[in-house]
């Protein structure tokens, strides 16, 4: 097992930074997810690690060795692409073994690795088929098989599940995670899907505009977001973040203890929808929509014009147009500086 480390890595396109001073470490045998919206630089970062793009500055190290200027073949990596990159004219077995044949590995060793990969991925009965005869999930397993037989200590994945339907994505993310842990692979996994990142990764690197917004374990990302962007990006539905002034105006100032060193007008209150409840008194809000999901209900409201979602177990009897009152769990309140968008840590 080897680690992957990026130190102040940047990539510029015509003077515009696509990746701007990115620094993070992927520990040995860990799965780190690069998460963020389209255009945030996560796939470019992955390609920089793979050697498919040249870094404008910074250092990339794999297994403690500086590979910043090394070709992909010298980096000890395997890569799984978004479109699987399977050869349509080759069989499953030939697709899996293609890289090994190029490297001229002995036939006996190739067969041994193929048998092992087919056993792990359940592809034994499909080895003679062509990619066009496979389902999306089966094609994804073939792409994984090609990475397994390479026996590279580092595996890079670029949104490998984005072409699959919702149910199959759930199954495949479990399989990938189990496979990564079973084989002890160090993995960097790019996704725009926060559910994939939160359920699969040991560590999540959330990116925005080419920079790292927060680098933390999934639970820390959810429970202690570093910025307003993180708070609103992570969570379904996302964290409610509204100006303190709007909360006070609508009768919700009682019990709140804002930081004393920041002007009240520069503060925002953040709270997860499940840490709120509807009550007889509290913050006045207007109901915009009600979504009954079976196990719980999402009540979308507006507080002084700002969107605010309440999540409650079971069915909530409320309708669009109703006037309701919201109570916050004081222990679950986060404070943000509206100017810097940073979360404020209370002493």
Secondary structure by P-SEA (a helix, b strand, c coil): cbbbbbcbbbbbccccccccbbbbbbcccbbbbbcccccccaaaaaaaaaccccccbbbbbccccccccccccccccccccccccccccccaaaaaaaaaaaacccaaaaaaaaaaaaaaaccccccccccccccaaaaaaaaaaaaaaacccbbbbccccccccaaaaaaaaaaaaaaaaaaccbbbbbbccaaaaaaccccccccccccccccccaaaaaaccccaaaaaacccccbbbbbaaaaaaaccccccccccccccccbbbbbcccccccccccbbbbbccccccccbbbbbbbcccbbbbbbbcccccccccccbbbbcccccbbbbcccccbbbbcc
